[in-house]
Amino acid sequence: MKTIEGNLVGGKPWTRVRERSLLLTLAVIQFTTILDFLIIIPLGPQYKRIFGIDEGQFGYIVSAYGIAAGLSGLAAGFFLDRFDRKKALAWLYLGFTIGTFFCAIAPTYHLLIASRFFAGAFGGVVGAVVLSIVGDVVPMERRGAAMGTIMSSFSISSIVGVPLGLVLATSYNWHVPFFGLAALSVLILLVVLAITPPLRGHMEHASDQHPVARTWAIMTHPDHQKAYLFMAALTCAGFCVFPYIATYMVANVGLTEKQLPLIYLFGGLCTFFSMNWVGRWSDRSGKMRVFTLTSLSTAVPILVLTNLPRVPLVVAIATSTLLMICMSGRMVPAMAMMTGAVEARDRGGFMSINSSVQQFDMGHKSLLSAKILGQVPVGRMTHFQINGVLSLASAYYCIYLAKFLKAPAGKHVPAEPVILEI
């Protein structure tokens, strides 16, 4: 039997089964929010053809979600720690579900951008609440594995969601994947209400300060600012390249739109195993060490993919899969270190502001990358290698910034659930 000595979560003993159920629920939530964002990227060639837009205009579809999430995350930082995590998660996820439905019924380019903005305003903060819950209930010594579980949702969305969404979009139309995702989100919302325990421990000191003063203190804390800079660089490394892989594979490497699902299928399948393995590795060997090694490993796949000529399908799949493994591997120890760099009572506000930084940077870098890219008359993408250099520089800069991520010193950190074997 497994229980916790003198430790209750949601009024019940915290057991390994409850922890795993909660982590699985949070991973499924992340799956839908990540898929909502990811499915846009490989649909780029279809949007360009259907709406008659160029690469820069497609960049606005990608960035609308991130910009909205950045604004809402900044606003949420003022009040997120004043609410039960379960209630905050449920209401925000409901808003995300409605926004996804709006994307499904959007008939025009401009209404699609507006719908993406609405979905992002809720979806970005959902991610902050999910990470805050993990930080609240999972001890640091197991947090790497927990983050591996949560972040494997990226892999599952790539293995199942993106290829299935692309098949539905190519077989029917681009609206269908969003209808399916909205319906799935309704079912998941019901599971959230049933599985997630009330989490109010962080609210003990929530009223000690005015919300504005509290948020300002979180934003201006020197250690927090270093963490925000780290997140911006971490995001930049990915979003200089990832939003335009699908377009590059079609325009320059010679893949067809029907072959694109294979890129995400194989990449997602491999990262599903690699991210969980990296999570356990970081718990054993140290999160900073593993982050450094995984960041150094990104050089070859970034430079090869952004300079890839017309090659056989198997080479294209191998290159993109290696890139996904290396880039996603950094995120597991990085997010474990991020959640440990702040006190529990400030974690919701910190993660919300951190999410805001991440989402703003996603939107900004997507637009910047689109401005750098060009096309020759035959439709081939140009200057993608510049994006690759910027991505690699950001990945290596993160190694330097990561050393500033450290647990709060000289402050009381509330005891976290420790599961004992009986």
C-alpha positions in Angstrom: 0.0 0.0 0.0 1.2 3.5 -0.7 0.3 6.6 1.2 1.7 9.9 2.6 2.6 10.5 6.1 0.7 13.6 7.4 0.0 15.0 4.0 -3.3 15.4 2.3 -4.1 16.8 -1.2 -7.7 17.7 -1.9 -8.7 16.3 1.5 -7.5 12.8 0.7 -4.2 11.0 1.2 -1.8 11.6 -1.7 -1.0 8.3 -3.3 1.2 7.3 -6.2 -2.0 6.3 -8.1 -3.5 9.8 -7.5 -0.3 11.4 -8.6 -0.1 9.4 -11.8 -3.7 10.0 -12.6 -3.2 13.7 -12.2 -0.1 13.8 -14.3 -1.9 11.8 -17.0 -4.8 14.3 -16.9 -2.4 17.3 -17.2 -0.5 15.6 -20.0 -3.8 15.2 -22.0 -4.6 18.8 -21.4 -1.2 19.8 -22.7 -1.8 17.5 -25.7 -4.8 19.4 -26.8 -3.3 22.9 -26.3 -0.1 21.9 -28.1 -2.0 20.2 -30.9 -4.1 23.3 -31.3 -0.9 25.2 -31.9 1.0 22.6 -33.8 -1.7 21.7 -36.3 -1.5 25.2 -37.8 2.1 24.9 -38.8 1.9 22.0 -41.3 -1.3 23.4 -42.7 0.8 26.4 -44.0 0.8 25.2 -47.6 -3.0 24.8 -47.6 -3.6 28.2 -46.1 -1.4 29.9 -48.6 -3.2 28.2 -51.4 -6.8 28.6 -50.1 -6.6 32.1 -48.8 -4.1 33.3 -51.4 -1.6 34.6 -48.8 2.2 34.7 -48.7 4.7 33.5 -46.0 4.5 36.8 -44.1 0.7 36.6 -43.9 0.8 33.0 -42.8 3.1 34.2 -40.0 0.3 36.3 -38.6 -1.9 33.1 -38.3 0.9 31.4 -36.3 1.8 34.5 -34.2 -1.8 35.5 -33.3 -2.1 32.6 -30.8 1.3 33.5 -29.2 0.7 37.2 -28.9 -2.8 36.7 -27.3 -1.3 34.1 -24.9 1.4 36.6 -24.0 -1.0 39.3 -23.2 -3.4 37.1 -21.2 -0.5 35.5 -19.4 0.8 38.9 -18.3 -2.7 39.8 -17.0 -3.2 36.5 -15.3 0.0 37.0 -13.3 -1.9 39.6 -11.3 -4.5 37.1 -9.9 -3.7 33.5 -10.8 -2.2 32.7 -7.3 -5.4 34.0 -5.6 -7.5 31.1 -6.9 -7.7 27.3 -6.4 -5.6 25.7 -9.2 -8.5 23.4 -10.1 -11.0 26.2 -10.7 -8.5 28.3 -12.6 -7.6 25.3 -14.8 -11.3 24.4 -15.5 -12.4 28.0 -16.5 -9.3 28.6 -18.6 -9.7 25.3 -20.4 -13.4 26.0 -21.1 -12.3 29.3 -22.8 -9.7 27.4 -24.8 -12.4 24.9 -26.0 -14.7 27.7 -27.1 -11.8 29.4 -29.0 -10.9 26.2 -30.7 -14.6 25.8 -31.9 -14.4 29.4 -33.3 -11.3 28.3 -35.3 -13.4 25.4 -36.7 -16.1 27.7 -38.0 -13.9 30.6 -39.1 -14.8 31.2 -42.9 -12.1 33.8 -43.8 -8.4 34.6 -43.2 -9.1 37.5 -40.9 -11.7 35.7 -38.8 -9.3 32.8 -38.5 -6.7 35.2 -37.0 -9.3 36.5 -34.6 -10.2 33.0 -33.6 -6.6 32.0 -33.1 -6.2 35.1 -30.9 -9.2 34.1 -28.7 -7.9 30.5 -28.3 -4.5 31.7 -27.4 -5.8 34.1 -24.8 -6.9 31.0 -22.8 -4.6 28.2 -24.0 -1.4 30.0 -23.1 -2.4 30.4 -19.5 -3.7 26.8 -19.3 -0.1 25.7 -19.8 1.1 28.0 -16.9 -1.5 26.4 -14.6 -0.5 22.9 -15.6 3.2 23.5 -14.8 2.2 25.3 -11.5 0.3 22.2 -10.4 3.2 19.9 -11.2 5.5 22.2 -9.2 3.0 22.2 -6.3 2.5 18.4 -6.0 5.7 16.7 -7.3 8.9 16.9 -5.3 12.0 18.2 -7.1 13.8 14.8 -7.0 11.0 13.3 -9.2 10.1 16.4 -11.2 12.3 15.6 -14.1 10.3 12.4 -14.8 7.1 14.2 -14.1 8.0 16.9 -16.7 8.9 14.1 -19.1 5.4 12.8 -18.7 3.8 16.2 -19.2 5.9 17.2 -22.1 5.6 13.8 -23.9 2.2 15.3 -24.9 4.2 17.1 -27.6 5.3 13.8 -28.9 1.8 12.3 -28.8 0.4 15.3 -30.6 3.0 14.8 -33.3 2.5 11.0 -33.5 -1.3 11.0 -33.5 -2.7 14.5 -33.6 -0.8 16.2 -36.4 -0.8 13.4 -38.9 -4.5 12.7 -38.2 -5.3 16.4 -38.5 -3.4 16.6 -41.8 -5.2 13.5 -43.2 -8.5 15.0 -42.2 -7.6 18.4 -43.7 -6.3 17.0 -47.0 -9.2 14.5 -47.3 -12.0 17.0 -46.3 -11.0 20.6 -45.4 -8.9 22.5 -42.9 -12.0 23.1 -40.6 -12.4 19.4 -39.7 -9.4 19.0 -37.4 -10.6 21.9 -35.3 -14.1 20.5 -35.0 -12.6 17.2 -33.8 -10.2 19.0 -31.3 -13.1 21.0 -29.9 -15.2 17.9 -29.3 -12.3 16.1 -27.6 -11.7 19.2 -25.4 -15.2 19.0 -24.1 -14.7 15.4 -22.9 -11.4 16.3 -21.3 -12.9 19.1 -19.4 -15.3 16.7 -17.8 -12.3 14.5 -16.8 -10.5 17.6 -15.4 -13.5 18.3 -13.1 -13.5 14.7 -11.9 -9.8 14.0 -11.5 -8.1 17.2 -10.5 -8.0 17.8 -6.7 -8.6 21.2 -5.1 -5.2 22.9 -4.6 -5.3 25.9 -2.3 -2.0 25.6 -0.3 -0.4 28.4 -2.3 -3.3 30.8 -1.3 -2.2 30.9 2.3 -0.3 34.2 1.8 -2.1 35.4 -1.3 -3.8 38.3 0.4 -0.7 39.5 2.2 0.1 41.9 -0.7 -2.0 43.9 -3.2 -2.2 42.0 -6.5 -0.3 44.7 -8.3 2.4 44.9 -5.7 2.7 41.1 -5.6 2.9 40.8 -9.4 5.4 43.6 -9.6 7.6 41.9 -7.0 7.4 38.6 -9.0 8.3 40.4 -12.3 11.2 42.4 -10.9 12.8 39.7 -8.7 16.4 39.4 -10.2 16.3 35.6 -10.2 12.9 35.6 -11.9 14.1 38.1 -14.6 17.0 35.8 -15.4 14.5 32.9 -15.7 12.3 35.0 -18.1 15.4 35.8 -20.3 16.2 32.0 -20.3 12.7 31.2 -21.5 12.8 33.8 -24.2 16.1 32.4 -25.6 14.8 28.8 -25.2 11.7 29.7 -27.2 13.7 31.6 -29.8 15.8 28.5 -30.6 12.7 26.5 -31.6 10.6 29.1 -33.3 13.2 30.4 -35.7 12.8 27.0 -37.4 9.8 24.9 -36.4 6.9 27.0 -37.9 8.4 26.8 -41.4 9.7 23.2 -41.6 6.5 22.0 -43.4 6.7 24.7 -46.0 10.4 24.2 -46.5 9.9 20.4 -46.9 7.4 21.0 -49.6 9.0 23.9 -51.4 12.7 23.0 -51.2 13.1 19.4 -50.2 10.4 18.1 -52.6 7.9 16.4 -50.3 4.2 16.4 -51.1 1.5 17.6 -48.7 0.4 13.9 -48.3 3.9 13.0 -47.2 4.1 15.7 -44.5 2.3 13.6 -41.8 5.2 11.2 -41.9 7.6 13.9 -40.7 5.5 14.5 -37.6 4.6 10.8 -37.1 8.2 9.6 -36.9 9.4 12.7 -35.0 6.7 12.3 -32.5 7.2 8.6 -32.1 10.9 9.0 -31.3 10.5 12.0 -29.0 7.8 10.2 -27.0 10.5 7.7 -25.9 13.4 10.2 -25.8 11.6 12.8 -23.6 10.7 10.3 -21.0 14.2 8.9 -21.0 15.7 12.4 -20.7 13.4 13.1 -17.8 14.7 10.1 -15.9 18.3 10.8 -16.9 18.0 14.4 -15.6 16.8 13.1 -12.2 19.7 10.8 -12.0 22.6 12.8 -13.5 21.5 16.4 -12.7 19.2 18.7 -14.7 21.9 21.3 -15.6 24.3 18.7 -16.9 21.6 17.0 -19.1 20.3 20.4 -20.3 23.9 21.4 -21.4 24.5 18.1 -23.3 21.1 18.1 -25.0 21.6 21.8 -26.0 25.0 21.1 -27.5 23.5 18.2 -29.5 21.3 20.6 -31.5 24.0 22.0 -33.7 24.1 19.2 -36.4 20.3 18.8 -37.0 19.7 22.5 -37.0 22.4 23.3 -39.6 21.6 20.2 -41.7 17.9 20.7 -41.9 18.0 24.5 -42.7 20.3 23.8 -45.6 18.7 20.5 -46.7 18.5 20.2 -50.6 16.1 17.9 -52.5 16.7 14.5 -50.9 14.9 11.1 -50.6 12.0 11.0 -48.2 13.9 8.8 -45.7 16.7 11.4 -45.4 14.2 14.2 -44.8 12.4 12.1 -42.1 15.7 11.2 -40.4 16.9 14.8 -40.3 13.7 16.3 -39.0 13.3 13.5 -36.4 16.8 14.1 -35.1 16.1 17.8 -34.8 12.9 17.1 -32.8 14.7 14.7 -30.5 17.4 17.2 -29.7 15.3 20.3 -29.4 12.6 18.6 -27.3 15.2 17.0 -25.1 16.3 20.4 -23.8 12.8 21.3 -22.6 12.4 18.5 -20.0 15.3 19.5 -17.7 14.7 23.2 -18.5 11.1 23.2 -17.3 12.1 21.2 -14.2 14.6 23.8 -13.3 12.2 26.6 -14.0 9.5 25.3 -11.6 12.2 24.9 -8.9 13.4 28.5 -9.3 10.4 30.1 -7.5 8.6 29.7 -4.2 5.4 27.7 -4.2 3.2 30.7 -3.2 4.5 32.7 -6.2 4.6 29.8 -8.7 1.2 30.5 -10.4 2.0 34.2 -11.0 5.6 33.4 -12.0 4.6 30.6 -14.5 1.9 32.8 -15.9 4.3 35.6 -16.6 6.9 33.1 -17.8 4.2 31.7 -20.2 3.6 35.3 -21.3 7.2 35.7 -22.1 7.3 32.4 -24.0 4.2 33.1 -26.0 5.2 36.7 -26.8 8.5 35.3 -28.0 6.8 32.6 -30.1 4.7 35.2 -31.8 7.6 37.7 -32.3 10.0 35.1 -33.6 7.5 33.6 -35.9 6.9 37.0 -37.5 10.7 37.8 -37.5 11.4 34.5 -39.2 8.8 35.1 -41.8 10.3 38.5 -42.6 13.7 36.9 -43.0 12.4 34.2 -45.3 11.8 34.8 -49.0 10.8 33.0 -52.2 12.3 32.8 -55.7 9.9 32.8 -58.7 9.8 29.0 -58.8 8.3 29.0 -55.3 11.4 27.8 -53.3 12.0 29.2 -49.9 15.2 31.2 -49.4 17.3 32.4 -46.4 16.2 29.5 -44.1 19.8 29.0 -43.2 19.8 32.4 -41.5 17.0 31.2 -39.3 19.1 28.1 -38.5 22.1 30.2 -37.3 19.8 32.3 -35.1 18.3 29.2 -33.7 21.7 27.7 -32.9 23.0 30.9 -31.3 19.9 31.0 -29.0 20.3 27.3 -28.0 23.9 27.9 -27.0 23.1 31.2 -25.2 20.6 29.1 -23.1 23.5 27.1 -21.7 25.0 30.2 -20.2 21.7 31.5 -18.9 20.7 28.1 -17.3 23.3 28.4 -14.6 21.3 31.3 -13.1 18.2 29.0 -12.5 18.4 28.1 -8.8 16.0 27.4 -6.0 15.1 30.4 -3.8 17.7 30.8 -1.1 17.0 31.6 2.6 13.3 31.2 2.2 10.9 28.6 3.5 9.6 26.3 0.9 6.4 24.4 1.8 6.7 20.7 2.2 5.7 18.9 -1.0 4.0 15.5 -1.1 6.4 12.7 -0.3 5.1 9.3 -1.1 6.2 6.5 1.3 6.2 2.8 0.7 4.3 0.9 3.4 
